[in-house]
Amino acid sequence: MDQILTYLKKTLKLTDKDWQIFSSKLEKKEFPKKYFLLKTGQTENYLYFLEEGILRFYFSGEENDITFRFAFGGTLVSAYDSFLTQQPAKYNVEALAQTTIWRISYDDLQTFYKESDAGNTIGRIANEKLYLQKSKRELSLLMETAEQRYLNLFAEHPHLLQLIPLKYIASYIGITPQALSRIRKRIS
């Protein structure tokens, strides 16, 4: 839980009372590799702080899955569109490694917004962080080559990429596993 407090204190002044209210609503969960935090058709009811682990967000395609996001330890994460609208998600969220999260439910977060001045700030910070991650991903797909996307992902998380199957990485950067093999061969 200290990791969440440190994360939040980087961007806002959090009183002891605010932290006490917020932390009392947090629930710690651990999930094994291959566990689904959310499946297509389920409604996201939580905003998570990913303490450790790797999550994969993906659509199930007719022939292949399409990975559109990875989340790594030390970040806020959620199937945020489903969380905000309280409508069923159109994709899956799966743990790719042993995963530890702290989560707050939609209802508890709404209550926290009302109970604490810091509540709305935490909500805004979560919204901004998730929006920036999404925007970075979209710009990457529009402006960078597959090789650049791979190199960026590798630069940001070199030790974690060893834990992700290459077919998921290939899907994430928008190419086939064979094309990824050629890129890896060329840059090694």
Summary of the structure (lengths in Angstrom):
residues: 188
radius of gyration: 17.5
end to end distance: 39.2
largest distance: 55.5
contacts: 545
relative contact order: 0.17
helix: 49%
strand: 23%
